[in-house]
Structure formats: C-alpha cells, structure tokens
Amino acid sequence: MDWKAKRILVTGGASFISSHLIDHLVGKGARSVRVVDDLSSGKLANIQGHIDSGVVDFQGDDLLAPGAAQRAVAGIDVVFHLAAIHGGRGFVDLHQAACAQNLAMDGMLIKAAHEAGVEKFVFASSGCVYPNHLQSDVTQELYLTEEMVGPPYDADNMYGWAKLMAEMTLTAYARDLGMKAASCRFFTVYGERGVENHAVIAMIARAFVRQDPFEVWGDGTQVRNWTYVGDIVRGMALAAEKIDDGTAVNLGTEERTRVIDAVREVLRYTGHEAEIKFLPHMPTGPLNRVAGNRLARELLGWEPEMKFMDGLRRTIDWYFSTKERGSVGGYLQEMLTER
C-alpha cells in the first residue's frame, strides 16, 4: 500500500495506541491523516507534532452525535477505527452501560464508511471477544486462537460483546457487500503514553508514588500476555495492507506472564521496597488470557519484536521521566476504575 497517497482516518487518534499508530503510519510515508476524537480520554499533546507539521487534521467530534460518522469518513480511503468507550479492567467491569454505547458507534461508522466508498476498514478489536469459560484455569498452558471465537459465544462483558459484534458486522459487510476490512484483536497493550487505568501502567504508577502496601488486584496468579504498543501498531498497518475479507487476527505476544511476576519486576527495577497486598475482591478479568499468534505470522508475516521485560523497563523509564509524583498521587485511585 502506498501510504503517501492514502487519505487516512484514525478514530480516537489522540489516545495511547492510536497516537502510536499515527507515528508508525507517518514513518511509512503517510501525509494525510484525519483524526476524529472527542478528547474524553485522548490528549492533543500525543499528536501535536503531527498537527503542527500539517500531516494531521484534527476534528473534535463525538462519533455518537448525529452526522458525525458521515463527517468522519468523507473523502477517506482507509479507516483505522480505534475510538471506543473503554478503560482498564475496573472500567469495563463497572461501567457496562457506557461500554454498550460502542455497539452504536461501531455500527454507524461501519455503515457510513461503506456508503462513502472507503477502500479499507481496519477495526481495533480485543481479546475480550474470547469465551470466558476457556480462560478460568491458570494451570493450563492455553493459547487463544482465532477459531475459538464461535458458538456458544461468551464474550467478556458488554465491552467484549461490542467488539465481537463489530467483528461480525465487518465480516458480513465483506461477504455480502464486498467491503474490504480486517479486525485486529489486541491483548493488554502497554508502552509509552499508556494511562493508569490499565494494569502495567497502574503497577508503575503505584511504584512511582511509593505506595506501601503495594496493592495487587486478585491473587497475582492471573496469566497475561502484555504486548508492546509498537508491535501492535505495526500489526495494524500490516492488516490494512494484507487482509481484505474481514478476517480477525490476534496481535499478541505468546509470552505467559503472571501478574505477580510483573509486579515483582516493577518493584525491583524501581527500587521500591513495599509489602504486597492482594485484593481478591477487586475486578481481575479472566484468569488465563494469552494469545496464539500463528495466524498473524501466516497472514501478515508479523510477530512481536519486544520482549515483555524489556518493554516494561522502557515504559518505567518513560513514566518516571515524564510524570510528577504529587499529580499522579492525586488522581491515581480514581483512574483505576475510570477513564
């Protein structure tokens, strides 16, 4: 794909992952990027350099507002849809009605994109589409593969159901209407510009403010595959280039990391000595969620380049060099369940 010649839309483009995607696309030659974002969680500072250079045209708009989807896709060749009402585990567990609004947002944008003749629609999906009942045994060496999403569907909360419905909508549009599309399932993304309502940044923030006792939601045995944001956005661009039929692919490392092991490395690397306090009553999500990435290797030639512990240390260095302790201490507790 000749990115220099494409008119690109990135929804939610001022947020964490999407701003990194814009960096990546610009690095591949993109010169015309429209960002539509209501700034409910995004920050203009994340993309200010691209706005100043004239590459990014920022439009402040709420994609749920009448006509917003049509305005967003007008004259666009490629859509990267990352906008969503979401947060970390605390938010998606405790704000079901808010997450349900994604059903409307996704459906309206997909319809508008098709009607506007958009060439390709790439959707930011999630590991939350996988059946909960498969992910309950931490002793099982489980790798979730794309074909595991099927009847009986058992997505993770309203957030997961909305992601699943958008995936299925894009597959139907590709099959019935010839719309070129792809879905990328993210697995617990972390990295620079991440926010404290997601687990890795929350761990780092707790160390940054010298929390003692150091709180860990659950019992620490939960297994995750945290994937570095640079790997995620590289996979999204490849999906735009190589998938047309609405196929969904996992973008996730196959490294299996327990929450407690990540916590211990954060404490070790930051030099923070604290008692660890487990909070089993707090939201933890599935106990065993790790992607299998064979399909991404086959279809995209993609595999993660960043090892988790290396990316974790890089993210810690970024966080400690850019944050102010008093400020973080003032908002951290609220951010754990909000957005």
Salt bridges, closest charged atoms under 4 A:
ASP23 OD1 - HIS50 NE2 2.66
ASP23 OD2 - ARG193 NH2 2.78
ASP61 OD2 - ARG71 NH2 2.97
ASP77 OD1 - ARG7 NH2 2.83
ASP93 OD1 - ARG89 NH1 2.78
ASP106 OD1 - HIS81 NE2 2.73
GLU115 OE2 - LYS111 NZ 2.55
GLU119 OE1 - LYS6 NZ 2.84
ASP156 OD2 - ARG89 NH2 2.63
ASP156 OD2 - ARG289 NH2 3.10
GLU167 OE1 - ARG185 NH2 2.75
ASP176 OD1 - ARG175 NE 3.07
ASP231 OD1 - ARG234 NH2 2.82
GLU241 OE2 - LYS28 NZ 3.58
ASP244 OD1 - LYS120 NZ 2.97
GLU254 OE2 - ARG297 NH1 3.96
ASP261 OD2 - ARG258 NE 3.02
ASP261 OD1 - ARG264 NH1 3.90
GLU265 OE2 - ARG268 NH2 2.81
GLU265 OE2 - ARG313 NE 2.94
GLU298 OE1 - ARG294 NH1 3.00
GLU305 OE2 - ARG234 NH2 3.87
ASP310 OD1 - ARG313 NH1 3.43
GLU338 OE1 - HIS95 NE2 3.36
